[in-house]
Structures are given as structure tokens and as C-alpha cells.
Amino acid sequence: MHRLREAFDDTPFHASQAEQLAISRQQLEHAAKVGLVTRLGSGWYALTCEHDPPFGFPMAQAQRLMVLVHGNAAAVACGVSAARIWQLPIPPTHHQGQDRLEIAYRDGHGGKRGERFGAVARRWPVPDGHVTTGPGGEPVTTPLRTAIDVARGQPLPFALISLDAALRMTIMSGDKPEDARAQLQSIWEALRRGHGIRAVGLALPFVDERAESALESIVRGRILEAGLPRPYVQVPVTGASGKHYRADLGLDMPGDPRGSSRLLIEADGRQKYAGVDDVLSEKDRQTDLERRGHRFARTDYREMLQRPAVFTDYLRRLLAG
């Protein structure tokens, strides 16, 4: 294996290349059985790696993609695999499929369909304008196209997860918000007859780049799904002390001026409070805002997945006065 490491490092290699180093196919097969190399395709292997690329895409999938592109330059990483390349949040409904590589083929080019060697080829049309180069040099669907593919067939709260994040990423990369939204709409229209695309179309009017976490997107989606008013996102508020804060979401209470956001909604993720100081600081913040007349409703990831109606019913009672 030392000769293979020196010759190829993390790069996939063909059995014929290994034979030039006096390593037979039988030796490769034995090495694959004991986990020293990974078989990536017919005659293709790579040394098994314990590390992944810095951008979060599993090395085994990156190597498999290299092999597929070598055999067919029209192959493109898509779906959940593309989301991992871009580090977009992925709905919990997709978590079981993250161990396989998802690809599609550019429009006008054929390729093998189905699932083989840990890769699945989607029957999704991919115009050239929906493809770009990823951080590792791999061909991959753009963040906006990726988000649409991940959101296919998802209920509103889960569809918003990737759509919010991709829109935010596109704007942060330099696109104007109106241009990024127009791109998202254009991509959807190009795919509107595809499988699961109708659900994406229902989510598009509610996509908001100001959402700062997957949980915020889910909470907003649950509120909308329950037929409650559309909440404000990343709401600027001022406490009794005069200090300025931001709340995750806000709703107007009955009789209040539009945009007053007297009911503040906080999505409490695990990363939000790193220690006791963060908890105490949040307690002081809430007290300051409550003294200014705001009310609070808090929820977390578990409640949003397991019993969202408990939370939305609570909001409904608060809004009813």
C-alpha cells in the first residue's frame, strides 16, 4: 500500500495503473476486503481515507465522483450530495440517504441510470446554467438548483430549510437579493414539470434569506403551515433599558400596530447557548424585553419534529388574546 500511497495518495486509480506498480488485481481485491482500499467502480479503486475534504463532502463520495466524471464528463453531483458540498442544511427526511453519492447528467448527454457502487443517478434534467464548479473542483449543481432538488416533495417547513440557506448563500456571494430571487424562480420554472417540484413552488413565496438556521426555517414553516400570520424574520427590538436586540421571529398581537412584533418567537438550537454565561445573558435579554411589553414563545428542534401542533396551538391561543 505504500507504493499506492506514494503514487496516488487520495486520487482514484485503475487496476491497470496498480499493475504497473507490480500490484495485482488479486492483491487489490484482498486489500478491499480488509478495508485498505475502496472499490469505486469496475476496475477503479482508492486508498481508504480516514479524513474528509475540508468542505464537508465525504472523501469516498468525492473519489467516486472523480471516477464517474472520468468515465462520463456529463456527470454532475446533485441533490443531497451537492448540498453537502455547499454545506447547505439538509432536511431530516434525507438523513438516511447521505451515505450515497447522488448524480445527474447534463442535458443532451446520456449515462447509466440506477444505483451502483454507492452512487445513484437521478433522472433530473440539468441545463448547463444549473452547473458550476464546487470548492474541490468537482462539477456540481449551483446552490440554488441544489436547494430546489433537496426541497423536492418536502412539506413547507422542510422545503424552506435548503431554500432559505441557498438564497442567503447566493446573496452573500455578491448577488443582489432581487437577482438571486429571480434566479431561484427561473430555475424552478425550468423544472416545474419534474417530480416533487410542485412542493417547491408552494414554498417559493415564503423563502427568506434572513433565516439564520435550519431550525428558524422549520419554525417559520410550521407557523405558516398552521395557517397563522406570516412572522417577521430577524426582528430588531429594543428593551426597557434602551438596549437593542434581534429576535428570531415576531408576530403582531391583536390591536397592535403592524410591525410591532410584541410576540417574539425564539428557536432554541443547541448551538445557541454554549455555556452558563450564554443562558444568563439570554435570561437578562428576555427580562429586558418583557419589561418593554414583549411576550415570548420558545421552541426547539425536538418539538418542531415531534409535536409542532403543541407549539402552534399555543401561539394561536396567545394571538387570540
N, C-alpha and C positions, 0 to 999 in steps of 0.2 A: 504493500500500500504506500510505502514511502516514495516509490518511483511515480506512482499515480499522483500523489500529493505534489511532488516537485513539478510534474508535467502539466497538471490541470487545476490544482487547488480546488476551488468551488465550481469550476466550469464543467458542464456535462461533457462526456466523451463517448465515442462509439467503441464497440468491442474491437473493431479493426485497428483503431488507434492504440488500444491497450496491447494488442498483439505485437505491435511494433516495439513495445517495451518488454517483450517476452512474457506477457501475462495472458494466459489462455482464457477462452470463454468459460471453460470449466472452473477455473480459478475465480473468475468474476461471479459466476453463479453461486459458488460456495461463499464468497465474500458477501453476497447479497443475503444469503440465508442467515448468516451470523450478524448481519446488521452493519457491516463495514462499508458497504456501498448500497445505493438505492437504484433499483431498476426503474427507469423513467419511460421506457418505450421499447419497441422492437430493436434490440441491439444497443440501446442507449443506457448509460449509467452515470452516476455521480457519486463521489465520496460522500458518505453520510456526515452531515454537519450538525454541530450542537448549537450553532448560533444562527440567527436570522438577520436579514438586512436591517439597517438602522431605521428604515421607514415602515417596519412592521409587517411586511409581506413574508410569509414563511419561506425559508430557503428552498425547501423541497418543491414548492409550487413555482418559485422563481426559476428553478432549474428545469422543471417540466415545461414551463412556458418557453424557455430558450430552445428546447428540443422541438416543440411544436412549431415555433416560428422558423426554425431551421428547415423543417420539412414543408412548411406552407407559410409564406410571408404574409398571407392574408389573415392569419390567426391573431386575435386581439383578446387580451384579458378583459373580462366584463363582470357584471353582477357583483356578488359578494367579494370575489377576488379583487376586482377593481376597487371596491370600497376599502379593502384592507390596504391596497397600495396607496390610496389617497388618505388613509386614516379617517375615513368617514364613519360615523357611528352606524351600527347595523342593528335592525330590529331584532328582538329576542326570538322571533319566529324563524330567523335564518341561522341561529347559532349552531344548529346541528350540521349544517352543510359547509362549515368553514374549513373543513379538512380536505376539501377537494378544489381543484382549480376549475374555474368557470371561464370558458372562452366562447367567442363567436367569430364569424368570418366577415370581412369587409364585403360590402355589396358588390355583386358581379364576380365573386370568387367562390368556388366550391371548397368542400372539405369534409372529412369524416364526421358524422354525427354520432350522438350517443355518448356513452361513458366508458372510458378505458384508461387504465394506468393512473387512476386518481384524478382524471380530468373529465369534465362533461362539456360537450359542445352544444350551445343553445341555438335554436332556430330563430334568432333575432336578427333583423336587418341592421346593418351597421354602415351608414354612409361615411365617406371619408371625413366629413366635417365633424363626426362624432368621435374621432380617434385622435389621440395625441401621444406624446412620449412621456412615460412616467419617470419618477425620480431615479429609478435604477436603469433607465434606458429602454425599458420594455414598452411595446405597443399596448395601449390601454384606452378604454373609453374615457372621455372627458369627465370631470367631476359631476357636471350637470346631467350628462347622459347616464353615468353610473348611478346617480341618485334615483333617476326615473326607473331604471331597471330593478334596483333594490326595492323600490316602493310598489312595484307591480303587484296588484291583487291584495295589497295590505289595507287594513282598516285605517281610517283617518289618523288616529294617534300615532300609529307605527309608520305610516307613509311620510308624515311630517319629519320624522327623525332624520332621514337621509336628505330630504329635500331642503329643509332649513339649513343643514350644515353645508351642503354643496353650494347653495346660494350665497351663504356667508363667505365660504372659501373663495368663490369666484369674485365677489366684490372686494375682498381683502387683497386679492392678487392684482387689483387695479381696475377692474371693470366698473363702470357706473351702475348703480342699482337698477336703473330703468333698462339698461342694456342687458344686464345679467338676467333680469326677469323676462325680457323679450327672447333671449336665447333659450331659456327654460321652456317657454311657451312654444317656441319654434320646434324644439326637439320633440316635445310631446305631440305636436301636430303631425310630425313626420312618422310617428309610431302609433297614431291614435287607433288604428285597427288591430294592433297587436294584443297578445294575451295579457290580461291584467292591467292594461293601460287605462281603462275606464276609471279604475280606482284612483289612479294618479291624477286624472283630470278633475275628479271631485276634490282632491286635496290642493290643487294648484292655487285657488283663490285665497287659501289660508296660509300659504308658505310665508315665513317671516325670517329674514336673515338675522334679526336681533336676538333670537333664541340662542342662549349660550351653552346649552347642554341638551343631551337626548331626553333627559327627564323633563326639562322645561317644555320640549316639543310634545311629549306624551301628555303632560298635564293639560296643555292648551288644547290638544286634540280631544281629550276626554271631556273637557268643558264644552267644546263645540258639538261633540257627538251627543251630549246630553241635552242639546237644544238650548243651552244657556247663552247669554250675550257673549259676543266675541271679546276676550280680555285684551287689555293693553299689555304690551310686552316691554320689559326692562323700563319700569316706570320710575321717573325721578320724583322723589318725595322729600319733604322737609319735616324734621321732628320739632318738638316743643322747644328744644334747646337751640334751634336755628341750624343744626347740622343737616347736611344734605346727604341723601342715600339713594339707592336704587332698589326697587323690589322686582322680583322675577315677573310677576303678573299683577294686574289690577283690574277691578271691576267697580263700576259706579253703584252706590247704594241708592235705593228708591228716593226720589226727591232731591238728590244731589245734582250739582251742575255736571254737565258732560265733561269727562276727562278728570274728574276729581279723584277717582280711584281710592275711595275711602276703604274699600275692602281689598286688602293686599294678600296675595297668594304666594307662598314660598314653597319651592320644590327642593326639599332637603335631600341632596345626594350625599354619598359617603365622603366625597372629596371636599365638601363644603366646610366641614369642621374638622380641622387637623388635630386639635387638642383642646384642653380645658379653656385656654385663653380665647379661642375662637367661639366657644359656646357662650362664655361670659360676655364677650363683645356683642354677640348676636342678641343675647338677653337684654343688654343695655339699649341696643338699637331698637328692639321691639317696644320696650317700655317708653322710649323717647317718642316713637311714632304713635303709640296708643294714647299718650298724653296730648297729642295733637288731634286726636279723634279718629285715627285709623283703627280698623279691625283686622285681625289676622286669621288666615286659614292655611294650615300647613299640611303637606302630604309628602310621601316618599315613594321610592321606586316599587317597593313591595305592594303598597296599597294600590298603586296605579295598575299593576299587573293582576293582582288577585281580587281586589274588591273596589274597583273605581266608583261604583254606584254609591258606596257609603260616603265618599267624599263629595261627589257631585250632588247628592241629596242634601248634604249638609250645606253646600253653597246655595242650593235652591231655597232652603229654609232661611238662611241669612238674608238673601235678596228679597224674600217675601216680607221681611221686617218682623 
